[in-house]
Amino acid sequence: MSDYILNLLPVNEAEKQEFEAIAPEAVHVYAGRRTVTPEQLEQATVLFGWPRPDDLSRARALKWFQTMWAGTEEYDGKVPEGAVFTSSSGSNSRSVAEHMLSCLLALCRRLPTYRDAQRDHQWKDEGAMKTIFGAAVLVVGAGHIGAEFARLCQGLGAHTVGLKRTVTGPIQSFDELDTMDQLDQWLPRADVVALSLPHTPETAGLMDEGRLRRMKEDAILLNAGRGSV
């Protein structure tokens, strides 16, 4: 029996052709997270994308579910028994790291403030700007995304420090590495604190009021994940 591949990704025609060339014997069906029907879910043996967690209860024939998120906690206990469940961890490292860098540069150059001033027809100096060159960038979570972000910051002259649960050797993107339990010691020394962490019970609320107060008064805080602040 041919596989029924239910694809919830926002694919174009060229990408559909590529999917179908890889699995020519399969039935390929394209839908969206909000438009997928119960009948499509019931027939699916392979599912790509990000369905609503409760919809998975209908996918009783499912053999493989590939979510396009790196985090998988929203599907805990929802994937049908016996189905292989895989994530996209590491696949979007560059795009997320570039987004983090663009946010950091915008904050360093006070672009949101000047945008608002321009909208209000106020032409005034909004104060000193910051630079990444020579800055101490603390990356909390030295995984794929954190390492890529650190590499970009290094290229602009920053001194990068990465924190992870265990340190087993150097990582090229970081000038220094330390363990997560040293976070409180590093916070007062950082010009930039970038959080690149999975959403887990241990990371939820990690940057509480006490830790925010340990940071430099003019430090920049970035959060690439969920639940850390």
Secondary structure by P-SEA (a helix, b strand, c coil): cccbbbbcccccaaaaaaaaaacccbbbbbbccccccaaaaaaccccccccccccccccccccbbbbcccccccccccccccbbbbcccccaaaaaaaaaaaaaaaaaaaaaaaaaaaaacccccccbbbbccccbbbbccccaaaaaaaaaaaaaccbbbbbccccccccccccccccccccccccccccbbbbbccccccccccccaaaaaaccccbbbbbcccccc
